[in-house]
Amino acid sequence: MITWEQVIQHRLDEVRQQGRERNSVPIRSASQPVVECDGKRLLNFASNNYLGLAGHPAIIEGERQGALHGAGATASRLVIGYTEETQSLEKEMALYKGTESALLFPSGYAANIGTLSALLHRGSTVFSDRLNHASIVDGIRLSGARSYRYKHNDMNHLEHLLKKSASRGETQRLIVTDAVFSMDGDQAPLRDLVTLKKQYGAALIIDDAHGGGVLGPQGKGTAHHHGVAEEVDVHMGTFSKAFGVYGAYIAGQHTWMRYLENKSRSLIYTTHLPPALIGGIHASLNEVKQSDSLRKHVLSLSNRFRLRLQQAGLDTGHSNTPIIPLIVGKDQLALRYSQRLAEQGILSVAIRPPTVPDGKARLRFTLMASHSDAQVEEACIKIIDMGRTLGVI
Ligand SMILES: Cc1ncc(COP(=O)(O)O)c(C=O)c1O
């Protein structure tokens, strides 16, 4: 009889043989442009701390003040109730996003699986971009809804599927997309998505985990940046990236939020965010609103970084945000590239399938407003040199 131990060992060996083993590395000061790893200093191009706010003193102080109300929330908000601080943060988030209402979730992952599995059901039909985040994929799976995956950002393909679905008499259509794609750094064509959603009577949900704080006036996000915020039915975003804290929100019409509060299992059956995080998020929201110069700076650093890599002949896909992929194709090559860069003092992540499609392994670089020009230049030189050494260029 095969034991659990043998099965697990075998599966782990398979992952290794495919060159897809993942390892977390011990690290210090992840929020800073320079981190320490195994006693070595590395330039940090791996964090989602786009505005550099994760180490901001006002936000850390917000967390400290929040913690004065207790170290934990002690239960789900539906069991113990929710505090004045949570209430006022949700009101402020709704105002910020321009929606009737907003609801806090423990994390972006929880927000997506909870929202999609509650809104969708076996009788509904969902249209999801092929490169959407895993939490969207999992939320759809949980719902049991009929699901169509359209080619990445391909509006012709989406329309073809919408037509097909309509001709089959399928109803209750919902389109869901990342607003900024987490592994590609490109943006969804939100204006076209709004046109299609109206034409085919669908609802539209956008996941703005990576656009929130970075794009749009006051960092309100990708939909505001494209001037279509009012046409989006449900806005999802996280506080874990540009906001530098943790937790997430869903924003939209009041009835939808009331429904989610009643039906979203990842909100109902889990403990509410701890008071320290509520305090930190509140402080971060104030900072994010005022951070136009940080936004401008990180976008300009990103443009420079991207252009340098492109001019050297490296493939950065269609990125136009602080997420910059360097697509190399083979898993092992991506892994070797990132290891060799780490030896040179540059921290980046090798992203391999199943996070990205087969044959599209890459390094993922992320820029922060707190990077200096010299740090960005040093990274570009080392990345390009290594590209030549490894035969990528
Ligand atoms: C597009 C997208 N959605 C959702 C999430 C999950 O957010 P969180 O890290 O807050 O759980 C992430 C990040 O991991 C993401 O990239």
The ligand as a Gaussian input file, in Angstrom:
#p B3LYP/6-31G(d) Opt

LIG

0 1
 C       -4.934000      40.716000      -8.944000
 C       -4.894000      40.252000      -7.522000
 N       -6.051000      40.044000      -6.870000
 C       -6.060000      39.644000      -5.594000
 C       -4.890000      39.431000      -4.900000
 C       -4.949000      38.964000      -3.481000
 O       -4.797000      40.053000      -2.633000
 P       -4.254000      39.844000      -1.146000
 O       -2.784000      39.703000      -1.251000
 O       -4.690000      41.084000      -0.445000
 O       -4.915000      38.617000      -0.615000
 C       -3.672000      39.663000      -5.528000
 C       -2.369000      39.522000      -4.841000
 O       -1.932000      38.609000      -4.343000
 C       -3.663000      40.057000      -6.876000
 O       -2.520000      40.219000      -7.525000

